[in-house]
């Protein structure tokens, strides 16, 4: 706070100024405009809300660095994975030709019919191989808000959550009039000019595990840069990613690790076995994205949605000091 200047102090300052240096000029001063800094570029933010088994949010946003802020207003865990669809593919096609196939395949897995399930997954449309997964906010517990920032080119996108409840993926709905947790997003040709975030901490993820980089984590808000050194599809058709789970004495770590594999009957099934505070979903090899999480003092772990993540060095505990 700036302290007020008294009248006597002001007079003393003027007297000192008058008695020092060169005599005051009687020439008129040039009319010089003060230097001003260019206004800082604003973030390009997509406000997304998970309500029950639906996403609420805008259907259009400018291209460039894009922050997706996910408010989980439900009572269950959700995430929001961003996928760029091939040109000409609609979100209705993704619902009918992809979500329904995964649901049918999982139903067979749950019934112990693995061979039939694999045959069903083989019915995925050819265009699905051209879908590009581009991050998005990671797993977050109901009642919490998290955000992730990724670079989005112009195009058509789907934002999806496929956590399960009663064995049904949140992105699947047998009612053809309802898309469930599939949100249609158009990224326009307009460049937002939003800046790339500044990170407090860096983390590299690869098929060899997590590798911490520069920076540190502390209590409060932390922005984490994630670099994907490579990418591969694991037995659950999913690539490696990063989610932050809160650990504690009452948390069964093995149960958390097992829960991250959706192909298991209890995998990604609500309720979650621990509190999740955010993360960054999978991205292609060579890509990088950011996510911001608010951490209280305690025990946490980075974990990937990968079968047996601990055996792949994709489960990394860490401590936030008080």
C-alpha positions in Angstrom: 0.0 0.0 0.0 1.3 3.5 -0.8 1.5 5.9 2.2 0.1 9.5 1.7 2.6 12.3 1.5 2.2 15.1 4.0 2.2 18.8 2.8 5.4 19.6 4.8 7.2 16.6 3.2 6.1 17.7 -0.2 7.5 21.3 0.4 10.9 19.9 1.6 11.1 17.8 -1.5 10.4 20.8 -3.7 13.0 22.9 -1.9 15.7 20.2 -2.3 14.8 19.9 -6.0 15.1 23.6 -6.5 18.5 23.9 -4.8 20.2 21.0 -6.7 21.3 20.4 -10.2 20.9 22.7 -13.2 18.6 25.7 -13.2 15.1 25.0 -14.3 14.6 25.6 -18.0 12.2 28.3 -19.1 11.7 26.6 -22.5 8.4 24.9 -23.0 8.6 21.1 -22.7 7.9 18.9 -25.7 4.6 17.1 -25.6 6.0 13.6 -25.2 3.5 10.7 -24.8 4.3 8.3 -22.0 5.5 4.9 -23.0 2.9 2.2 -22.6 3.1 -1.6 -22.7 1.0 -3.6 -25.0 -1.9 -5.2 -23.2 -1.2 -8.9 -22.3 -3.0 -11.4 -24.5 -5.9 -13.0 -22.8 -6.4 -16.8 -22.3 -8.8 -18.5 -24.6 -11.1 -20.3 -22.2 -13.8 -22.9 -22.8 -16.0 -23.2 -19.8 -17.3 -26.7 -19.6 -19.7 -28.1 -17.0 -20.4 -31.7 -16.2 -24.0 -32.0 -14.9 -25.2 -35.6 -14.3 -24.3 -37.5 -17.4 -24.1 -34.5 -19.8 -21.6 -31.8 -20.7 -22.8 -28.2 -20.8 -20.7 -25.5 -22.7 -20.2 -23.5 -25.9 -20.1 -25.3 -29.2 -17.5 -23.0 -30.8 -14.2 -21.5 -29.8 -11.3 -19.8 -31.6 -8.2 -21.8 -32.5 -4.8 -21.6 -30.7 -3.9 -22.3 -27.1 -7.1 -23.2 -25.5 -7.9 -23.7 -21.8 -10.7 -26.1 -21.1 -12.0 -25.4 -17.6 -14.1 -28.4 -16.3 -16.5 -27.8 -13.5 -17.7 -31.1 -12.2 -21.1 -30.2 -10.9 -22.1 -33.9 -10.5 -21.6 -36.3 -7.6 -19.2 -38.6 -9.5 -15.8 -38.5 -11.2 -15.5 -37.3 -14.8 -12.9 -36.2 -17.2 -13.0 -34.5 -20.6 -10.8 -36.0 -23.3 -10.5 -33.9 -26.5 -10.6 -35.7 -29.9 -10.2 -34.1 -33.3 -12.5 -36.0 -35.7 -11.6 -36.7 -39.3 -13.1 -34.2 -41.8 -16.8 -35.0 -42.6 -17.3 -37.3 -39.5 -20.1 -36.1 -37.3 -20.6 -36.5 -33.5 -23.7 -38.5 -34.2 -21.5 -41.0 -36.1 -19.2 -41.2 -33.1 -22.1 -42.0 -30.8 -23.6 -44.6 -33.1 -20.5 -46.2 -34.6 -18.0 -45.9 -31.7 -19.6 -45.5 -28.3 -22.1 -48.3 -29.0 -19.3 -50.6 -30.2 -17.3 -50.1 -27.0 -20.3 -50.6 -24.9 -21.2 -53.9 -26.6 -17.6 -55.0 -26.4 -17.3 -54.2 -22.7 -20.6 -56.1 -22.0 -19.0 -59.2 -23.5 -15.8 -58.7 -21.5 -17.8 -58.4 -18.3 -19.6 -61.7 -19.2 -16.2 -63.4 -19.6 -16.4 -63.6 -23.4 -13.1 -62.1 -24.3 -12.8 -63.5 -27.8 -16.3 -62.3 -28.8 -15.4 -58.9 -27.3 -12.3 -58.6 -29.4 -14.4 -59.5 -32.5 -16.9 -56.8 -31.6 -14.1 -54.1 -31.2 -13.0 -55.1 -34.6 -16.2 -53.6 -35.9 -15.0 -50.1 -35.1 -15.3 -47.9 -38.3 -12.1 -47.3 -40.4 -12.3 -43.6 -39.8 -11.8 -44.1 -36.0 -8.1 -44.8 -36.7 -7.7 -41.2 -37.8 -9.1 -39.6 -34.7 -6.4 -37.6 -32.9 -6.5 -37.4 -29.1 -5.4 -34.0 -27.9 -5.5 -33.9 -24.1 -8.2 -32.2 -22.1 -8.9 -32.1 -18.4 -8.1 -35.3 -16.5 -10.1 -37.1 -13.9 -11.7 -34.9 -11.3 -13.9 -35.8 -8.4 -17.5 -34.4 -8.2 -17.8 -30.9 -6.8 -14.3 -29.9 -8.0 -13.0 -27.8 -10.9 -9.8 -28.4 -12.9 -8.4 -27.1 -16.2 -6.1 -28.2 -19.0 -4.6 -26.1 -21.8 -3.8 -27.5 -25.3 -3.2 -26.1 -28.7 -6.2 -26.7 -31.0 -6.1 -26.3 -34.8 -9.3 -25.4 -36.7 -11.6 -28.4 -37.1 -14.4 -30.5 -35.6 -13.9 -32.0 -32.2 -15.5 -34.3 -29.6 -15.1 -33.9 -25.9 -15.9 -37.2 -24.2 -16.1 -38.8 -20.7 -16.2 -42.6 -20.7 -16.2 -43.3 -16.9 -18.8 -46.0 -16.2 -21.8 -46.2 -13.9 -23.5 -49.5 -13.4 -21.3 -50.9 -16.2 -22.4 -48.3 -18.7 -20.0 -45.8 -20.2 -21.0 -42.2 -19.6 -20.5 -41.5 -23.4 -23.0 -44.2 -24.3 -26.8 -43.7 -24.4 -29.2 -46.1 -26.0 -31.6 -43.2 -26.7 -30.6 -42.0 -30.2 -31.9 -38.5 -29.3 -29.3 -38.1 -26.5 -25.5 -37.8 -27.0 -24.7 -38.5 -23.3 -21.2 -37.3 -22.4 -20.1 -36.5 -26.0 -19.8 -32.7 -26.5 -19.6 -31.3 -30.1 -17.0 -28.5 -30.5 -16.0 -26.5 -33.6 -12.7 -24.8 -33.5 -12.8 -21.8 -35.9 -10.2 -20.4 -38.2 -10.0 -17.3 -36.0 -6.7 -17.3 -34.0 -7.3 -16.4 -30.4 -3.7 -15.2 -30.0 -3.8 -16.6 -26.5 -0.4 -17.1 -24.9 1.2 -20.5 -24.1 1.0 -21.0 -20.3 4.0 -20.7 -18.0 4.6 -23.9 -16.0 5.7 -24.4 -12.4 6.7 -28.0 -13.0 7.6 -30.2 -16.0 6.8 -33.9 -16.5 7.7 -36.1 -19.4 5.6 -39.2 -20.0 6.6 -42.1 -22.2 6.3 -45.9 -22.5 9.2 -46.0 -20.1 7.2 -44.1 -17.4 7.1 -40.7 -15.8 10.3 -38.5 -15.7 10.1 -35.3 -13.6 11.8 -32.3 -15.1 12.4 -28.7 -14.0 10.5 -26.9 -11.3 8.8 -27.9 -8.1 5.3 -28.5 -6.7 4.0 -26.7 -3.7 0.7 -26.2 -1.8 -1.7 -24.1 -3.8 -2.2 -23.8 -7.6 0.3 -25.6 -9.7 0.6 -25.5 -13.5 2.3 -28.6 -14.9 3.7 -28.9 -18.4 3.4 -32.5 -19.8 5.6 -33.6 -22.7 4.7 -36.8 -24.5 8.0 -38.3 -25.6 6.2 -41.2 -27.4 2.8 -42.7 -27.5 1.4 -46.3 -27.7 -1.9 -48.0 -27.4 -2.1 -50.4 -24.4 -4.4 -53.4 -23.9 -7.3 -51.1 -23.1 -6.9 -49.2 -26.4 -5.8 -46.1 -24.5 -2.4 -44.3 -24.6 -0.5 -43.0 -21.6 -1.6 -39.9 -19.9 -1.4 -38.1 -16.5 -4.0 -37.9 -13.7 -3.4 -36.7 -10.1 -4.9 -38.8 -7.3 -4.9 -37.9 -3.7 -3.5 -40.6 -1.5 -4.0 -41.1 2.2 -3.9 -43.8 4.9 -7.4 -44.9 4.0 -6.7 -45.2 0.2 -5.9 -48.6 -1.2 -3.2 -47.8 -3.8 -3.6 -51.1 -5.6 -7.3 -50.5 -5.9 -6.6 -47.1 -7.5 -4.2 -48.7 -10.0 -6.6 -51.5 -10.9 -9.5 -48.9 -11.2 -7.7 -47.1 -14.0 -8.2 -50.0 -16.4 -11.7 -49.7 -17.9 -11.6 -53.3 -19.4 -12.0 -54.7 -15.9 -15.5 -55.0 -14.5 -14.8 -52.5 -11.7 -12.5 -50.3 -13.8 -13.5 -46.6 -14.2 -16.7 -47.6 -12.4 -18.2 -45.0 -10.1 -17.7 -44.3 -7.3 -13.9 -43.8 -7.7 -11.7 -45.3 -5.0 -10.0 -42.0 -4.2 -10.2 -38.3 -4.8 -8.9 -37.1 -8.2 -8.0 -33.4 -8.7 -7.2 -33.2 -12.4 -4.6 -34.1 -15.0 -4.1 -34.2 -18.8 -5.5 -36.8 -21.1 -3.4 -38.6 -23.8 -1.8 -36.7 -26.6 0.3 -37.7 -29.7 4.1 -38.3 -29.5 6.0 -35.0 -29.5 3.0 -33.0 -28.3 2.9 -31.0 -25.0 0.0 -29.7 -22.9 -0.6 -28.1 -19.5 -2.9 -28.7 -16.6 -3.5 -26.8 -13.4 -4.3 -28.4 -10.1 -4.8 -27.0 -6.6 -2.9 -29.1 -4.1 -3.3 -29.2 -0.4 -0.5 -30.6 1.8 -0.5 -34.4 1.7 0.3 -37.4 -0.3 -0.5 -37.7 -4.1 0.5 -39.6 -7.2 0.6 -39.1 -10.9 -1.1 -42.1 -12.5 -1.9 -43.2 -16.0 -5.1 -44.7 -17.3 -3.0 -47.8 -18.2 -3.3 -51.5 -17.2 -0.9 -52.2 -14.3 0.4 -48.6 -14.4 2.8 -49.3 -11.5 4.6 -52.0 -13.5 5.2 -49.5 -16.3 6.5 -46.7 -14.0 3.3 -44.8 -14.7 2.4 -44.5 -11.0 4.6 -41.9 -9.3 3.8 -40.9 -5.7 4.8 -37.4 -4.4 4.3 -35.3 -1.3 3.1 -31.7 -0.9 4.6 -30.2 2.2 2.5 -28.1 4.6 
